[in-house]
């Protein structure tokens, strides 16, 4: 992918409009923190980026396996430290995969590849904030794991 660029423009209060590749979205602070609640906070956007980045990996891998993927939802929760800089303490993610011909080992392989090799957003977050995950296939929990990019980052240097 290589080079990326984004532009942000202050829109008043604590709000910023971000633009990347001509696509725009708002980020703001919560009302109780002085914002107008016009969009996710930057940290909420980062948490969503972990889910979307990894979700894209998982969908791509499962599609390459020619599986009947019906849905892929990725949810995440975290808390932040009390001191500054306030960073994520621990990210907990849940992958909810649905499909008719998908075996548990296929889903586990796809998520593990994302959480150990492919998801660049998670790889950037992991050094300061551990990421743990659960995998559910058709409503049944099939695996617990922890993101670990140690080997992948060695190859990246």
C-alpha positions as a printed Julia matrix, in Angstrom:
157×3 Matrix{Float64}:
   0.0     0.0    0.0
   2.87    2.37   0.74
   2.23    6.02   1.3
  -0.86    7.46   2.95
  -2.05   10.97   3.6
  -4.82   12.5    5.63
  -5.9    16.06   6.27
  -7.8    17.28   9.29
  -9.66   20.55   9.59
 -10.86   22.08  12.85
 -14.59   22.66  12.64
 -15.04   24.45  15.97
 -15.23   23.35  19.57
 -13.19   20.15  19.69
 -14.44   18.81  16.35
 -12.25   17.91  13.4
 -13.18   16.77   9.93
 -10.75   14.22   8.55
 -10.26   13.58   4.85
  -8.41   10.7    3.24
  -8.64    9.89  -0.49
 -11.49   12.39  -0.77
 -13.54   10.58   1.87
 -14.54   12.7    4.86
 -15.6    11.89   8.41
 -15.98   13.77  11.66
 -14.22   13.21  14.96
 -15.21   15.02  18.11
 -15.09   14.75  21.85
 -17.97   13.71  24.06
 -20.17   16.53  25.31
 -19.04   15.99  28.91
 -15.43   16.53  27.78
 -16.23   19.8   25.99
 -17.13   18.47  22.56
 -20.39   18.44  20.64
 -20.53   14.66  20.15
 -20.55   15.05  16.34
 -18.5    11.94  15.7
 -16.38    9.3   17.37
 -13.42   10.4   19.44
 -10.02    9.68  17.88
  -9.56    6.74  20.28
 -13.0     5.35  19.38
 -12.01    5.64  15.7
  -8.79    3.76  16.48
 -10.73    1.01  18.26
 -13.09    0.77  15.27
 -10.03    0.68  12.98
  -8.71   -2.38  14.81
 -12.04   -4.12  14.2
 -12.36   -3.06  10.56
  -8.73   -3.79   9.63
  -8.81   -7.26  11.13
 -12.33   -7.89   9.84
 -11.17   -7.1    6.3
  -8.34   -9.62   6.71
 -10.68  -12.32   8.0
 -13.26  -11.79   5.24
 -10.54  -11.82   2.58
  -8.97  -15.01   3.92
 -12.3   -16.84   4.28
 -13.39  -15.74   0.79
 -10.09  -17.06  -0.64
 -10.99  -20.39   0.99
 -14.22  -20.23  -1.08
 -16.43  -20.51   1.98
 -20.07  -19.48   2.27
 -19.47  -16.5    4.56
 -22.79  -14.95   5.56
 -21.6   -12.4    8.11
 -18.53  -11.19   9.94
 -19.02   -8.84  12.88
 -16.12   -7.66  15.0
 -16.79   -5.86  18.28
 -14.22   -4.5   20.73
 -14.06   -2.91  24.15
 -11.29   -1.18  26.06
 -10.6     1.18  28.9
  -7.99    3.91  29.02
  -5.38    4.65  31.63
  -6.11    7.43  34.11
  -2.81    9.25  33.52
  -1.63   11.05  30.41
  -1.15   10.03  27.76
  -4.38    8.08  28.24
  -3.86    4.87  26.26
  -5.8     1.63  25.91
  -5.15   -0.73  28.83
  -6.36   -3.95  27.18
  -8.38   -4.39  24.0
 -10.91   -7.23  24.03
 -12.32   -8.19  20.63
 -15.02  -10.63  19.59
 -15.32  -12.11  16.1
 -18.82  -13.32  15.26
 -18.68  -15.36  12.06
 -21.67  -16.99  10.39
 -21.69  -19.34   7.44
 -23.06  -22.72   6.42
 -19.97  -24.61   5.3
 -17.33  -23.09   7.58
 -15.3   -25.28   9.92
 -13.98  -23.95  13.24
 -10.35  -24.53  12.24
 -10.82  -22.36   9.12
 -12.12  -19.41  11.12
  -9.43  -19.83  13.78
  -6.76  -19.86  11.06
  -8.15  -16.7    9.44
  -8.37  -14.73  12.69
  -4.98  -15.95  13.91
  -3.36  -14.87  10.64
  -4.9   -11.43  11.02
  -3.8   -11.15  14.65
  -0.24  -12.39  14.09
   0.67  -11.28  10.57
  -1.68   -9.06   8.58
  -3.54   -6.47  10.68
  -1.27   -3.43  10.66
  -3.53   -1.4   12.94
  -3.43   -4.06  15.64
   0.32   -4.49  15.14
   0.8    -0.77  15.85
  -1.42   -0.86  18.96
  -0.05   -4.08  20.5
   3.3    -2.76  21.78
   1.48   -0.51  24.28
  -1.94   -2.17  24.61
  -2.42   -5.95  24.53
  -5.19   -7.27  22.28
  -7.11  -10.4   23.28
  -9.88  -11.95  21.23
 -12.65  -14.52  21.21
 -13.98  -16.24  18.11
 -17.6   -17.33  17.69
 -18.81  -19.44  14.77
 -22.58  -19.56  14.23
 -23.12  -18.37  17.79
 -20.78  -20.88  19.46
 -17.5   -19.84  21.06
 -14.66  -21.78  19.42
 -11.41  -20.05  20.43
  -9.6   -17.51  22.63
  -6.42  -15.84  21.47
  -4.0   -12.97  21.89
  -2.51  -10.81  19.15
   1.25  -11.28  18.77
   3.18   -9.72  15.91
   6.69  -10.52  17.23
   7.62  -12.8   14.33
   5.92  -10.74  11.63
   7.66   -7.54  12.75
  11.07   -9.28  12.69
  10.47  -10.05   9.01
   9.41   -6.42   8.39
  12.82   -4.95   9.28
